[in-house]
Amino acid sequence: MKYIEPVKIPKIKTLGVNKKNDSENKEENLEDMILQVYWTTVKPSGNDVPVSKALLGEKVYLAVKTKGIPNKTPLLIRIYEYNRITRNKKLFDSDITIKNNFGATKELFLEKSEKWLNLLKESGEVNELELYAEIYAYGEKVEKGKYLKVRNSDEVVVFFIGGAADKSSYGIIFGPDKNILPAKKSLDAIISNRVDYNSYYLGFEEVYDIPNQTNRVEENVLQYIDKNSSIYIVGHSLGGWNGAHLSQILSDKGYNVEALITLDPVGEGFFVYVGSSIYKNKPNSKSKFWINILANPSKPDETDDVAEFGKRWKMSSGPNINIVMDINHWNAKKMFENIIKDKKSCLQIMSENIVNKIGK
């Protein structure tokens, strides 16, 4: 990164800091005088909670806690954006002033403007900005603040949830096989390079919460959505079972679950519940549209034996489209891409719905 000439403010000397056998006053470095630099979503007061993530449309504050810097001392704040392509890119300079012996605060509105959206496009597939600050005073520079990751408040978010041995191994023998990942890639190929669309690949265990013990849904799902997002869930095997539960969880919290697709869901067996991180009760799916695929292969393989052991979730009512397909349990990609109704596949139905929402 190119060196930037810092603000020229004379150094000050601290008072009464003499050490034993040292009769001279010691100069205190800016690094020592700045105690903490952090981002928060409320005006800093000393009791606020630092954050590391934010969405476009939100207001954030950069808080600088100081020690030994007099009130009304000006500090220069430089906000930079880092990503894989642009590396370090200065966004703007801002003067802030020490107040109330607390430090200084810089308010930043992450508006959904062309400037911010273009920055997101430059970030490529990551679709995420990382902001950080440099602080200048007394002829010195400090880089002490943590990064703030900024994403667009996506209009469309899709969660692909794999089953046993999909994203991670199951036991010490099986997987990871990544069976649902090709389905995600097929959809991403159709809806690409959009800052208002994102898809995420999760394991079934990542959307399973034990009441009062875990907060996986918050960590792996809620941080990527808001109440304006249109949410799509595609779950395979145990991921179909937990994905259906997720549709209920999100709907009950007031989120908009546009569609649920369950690909040969499994989870009704007692032993699979005992040995897996899945919800015990049968799901009460809640979405505007639900497609279910039940695999009934003419030539079963070992993955079908596993599915039968875990007990396939067979339903006679509920889904808007409920299809029986001659296919093996492991083949989530073909379940997602095979024609099911009106000469369309799950992939076509979902991609057309998404394109209608966000435009071409």
N, C-alpha and C positions, 0 to 999 in steps of 0.2 A: 504493500500500500504506500502511496506517495506520502512523504512527510509533509505535515501541515504546520506552519509556523504558529506556535501557541501565543495566547494573549500575553503581553508583556506587563506583568504586575510585579513590583519588587517583592522579594521574599521578606517575610516577617520573622521576628525572633520570638520564641515563647519566653514567658517570664517565669523566674523561679524554678528552672529546671536543672539547676546545677547538680551534678553528681559529686560524690566524694572524690577528692583529688582532682577536681575539674572546676576551675574558677570561671571558665567562660560559659556564656549561655549557649545552648545547643539550638541549631536550626531544626525545625520540624518539617519533614517532607509532606507534600500534599497527600501522598499515599497514606500517611499516618493520620492525617486530619480528616479524611473521608472515611467514615466508619462503615457505611453500607450504601449501595446503589441497587435499587430494585424497581420493578414494575408493579403497579397495582391498578385496580379498576375503580377505586374510591379515592377521594382526595386525601392524601397522606396526613395522618395525625399522630403517628407513632405507634398506633395499635392496629393498623391495617394489615391485611394478609397479602404477601407478595404473590404474584401470578407469573406463570411462564408462557401462557397461551392466551390469545385473544382472537376475535373475529372482526372482519371489516364491518363497520357500522357501530362499533363500540368506541367509548372514550377510555383512554388509559392515561396513567400518570407515571412519570419517571421521578422517583423520590431519591434525594441525595441527603443522607444523614451525615452531619459533620461534627467535628470537635475542634475548638480553638480557632475557628474562623469567625471574625467579627460579623455582626449583623450588617446588612447592606453591602457586603462584599459581593461584587459581581463574579459569576462563574460563566464560562462559555461551555455550552453543551453542543456536541456534534452527534447527530443521530446517523448511523450507518445501516445499510442493508446488506446482508451477506447471502449469497446463494452459489450453487455450483458453477453457474455460468458467468455471472457478473462479478463474482468475488466481492470485493469491498466497494460499495457505492455510497457516496455521501448523499443523504437526502436533504438535510438542511442544518444550518447553525441556529442557535438560539441563546440569548443571554438570559440568565436567571439570577436571582439575588437571594442571599442568605437572609432568612427571616426567623424571628422568635427563637433564636439559638437552637433551632431544630435542624435546619439545613435549607434545601431549596427544592422546588417542585416544577416539573415541566409537564404541562397538559398537552396531550396529543389525541386528536380526533381521527380515527381510522375510517374516514369516510369512503363510501362506495363510489369513488370518483374514477375517472379514466386513468389518472395517474397511478392509483393503487392497483387497479385491475391490470394495467399494463405491466407493472412490476411483477405481479403474480404470473402473468403469461411468460415473462422472461425466466421465471424459475423452472420452467419445463414441467416434467412429469411430477416433480415434488409438489408443485402448486402451493408453496408455503414460503413466506418471507421470514427471515430471522433478523430482528432489529437489535442493535446494541449501541451503547453510548460511550463517547469519550468526553472527559471533563478536563478543562483547562483552567488553571489559575496559578498565580505566583510563578509564571514561567515554566510550569510543569504540566504534564499530561498524566491522567489516570484512566485506565481501562479496568473498571472494577465491577461493572454491572453485568448481570446475567442476560442471556439472550431472551428476547420475547418473540415467540413463534406466532405469526399472524397468518390466518387462513381466511378465505372468503366464506361468508355465511352462505353455504352452498344451497342452491335452489333444489338440487336433486342429489340424494345420497343413497348409494346402494351398498348393502352389506351381504357379502357372500360368506356363508357359514358352513364349514366343512364338518364331516362326521369323524368317527373314530379313525385314528391313524392318518388323518388328512394333513392338517397343518403341523401337528407334532406327533411323535410316536405314541402308540397305545400299548402300554405294558413295556416289556423289554424286547419284544420280537417284531411288532408290526409298525410299519410306516417310518417316516411320514410319506404318504403317497400323493398328496396334493391333487386329489380327484376333482375338486370343485374349481381349482384355479384356472383350468382352461376355459371354463364357462365365463369366468370374470374377464379373461383376456378377450374373449369373443365380443362381449358387450363393450369393453373399453375400446376395441378397434373401430366400432361403429360410432361411438360418441367420444371422440378424442379431442385433445387440446381445448378443453372448455374449462374456464375458471369457475363456472357455476355448477359443475358436475364432479363428483368424486365417488370412487368405489373402494371398499375395504375388504380385505380377506381375513377372516377370523376363524378360530377353532371353536367347536361347540362349547368347550369349557370356558371360553372367554366371555360368554354371555350368560353364564350361570352364576347366580348369586345365592349365597347362604344368608338368610335374614340376620341382620345385626353382626355379621362376621366379615363379609366381603362386599366390595363395591365394583365388581368387574364391569357391569353394564355402564356405570358412570365413567370408568376409565377407558373402556374400549368402544363405547357407542355414543354416550351423551356429549362427550367433548367435541364430537364432529357434527352435531346437528343443533338446530334451534327450532322454535315453534313455527317458523316459516318454511322449513325444509319439507320437501316431498320425499318420503322414505320408502325404499324398496328393499325387501328381504328375500334372499334366495338361500335356502338351506337344504343340505343333502344329508340323508341318514340321521344320525343323532343331531346334526346341525339343523335338519328340518324340524325335529321335535323341539329343540331349544329355540329355533328361529320363530316357530309359531308362538311359543311363550313370550319371546321378545316382542312380537307384534302386539300382544296384549299389554305387556308392561309399558311400552311406549304410548299406545293409545290411551291407556288409563292415566298417563302423565300429561296428556293433552297434545301429543305429537301427531303429525299427519302420516299415517302409514298407508301409502297409496296402493301397494300391492305386496302380496306374499306368494312365493313359489316354493313349494315343498317337493323335493325330489326324492322319492322312495323313503319317506321318513320312518325312523325306527325309534322305539323308546318305551313300548308298552310292557316289555318283559321285566320281571322282578329282578332277575340277576344282573341285567345290564344296568338297572337303576342303582343297585347296591355297589357295582364296581365302576360307575361312571359319573361324571359331573353333569347330571341332567336333572331336570325337574321331575318330581315324583308324579304329580297329578297330570291327567290328560289336558293338553292345551285348550284354552278357550280363545281361538285365534280371532284377532280383530284387525281387519284391513278392508279397504274399499273393494279390493278384488283379490281372489285367491285361486291359484292353480295348483292342483296336486297331481303328481305322477306316481302311480304304483307300479313297481317293476314285477313282472310275472314272466320270467324267462322260460323259453322252451328248452333251453340247455343251461340249467343252473351251474354255477361254479362255486368256489369256496367262499366268495364274498356274499353270495346268496345264502349259504349256510349260516354265515355270521349274522346276516340280517334277520334270518328266521329265528336264530337263537335270541337276538335282541328284541324280536317280535315287531314285525312291520306294523305301522299304524294304518289300519284299514278303516276307511270311513265311508258311509253311504250317503251322507249329507254334509253340507258345510261349504265346500269349495264351489266357486262359480264354474270351474272346469275341473272335472275329476276323470283322469284318463288312466287306463291300464295299458302298459307298454311291454312288448316282448323285448326285454333288455336286461342285462346283468346289473346287479346292484351297484357295482363300482363305477359304472359309466355315466357319471353326472353330466359330462359334456354333451353326450348324445341325447340324454333326457331333455337337456336344455335346448338343443338345436333341432331335434326331430319335429316334423309336422304333427300338430295335435288337433287343430280345429281351424276351419275356414282357410286351409292351405297355409297356415302360419304356425310357427314354433313359439315356445316360451320366449326365446331370444327376440324374435320379430315383434311379438306382442309388447314386450317390455320396452324395447328400443323405440318403437313407434310412439308409445305413450310418453316416454321421456323426451323425445324430440318435440312432440307437441307442446310440452311444458316449457322447454328452454329455447325452442326455435332451432333452426338449422345453423 
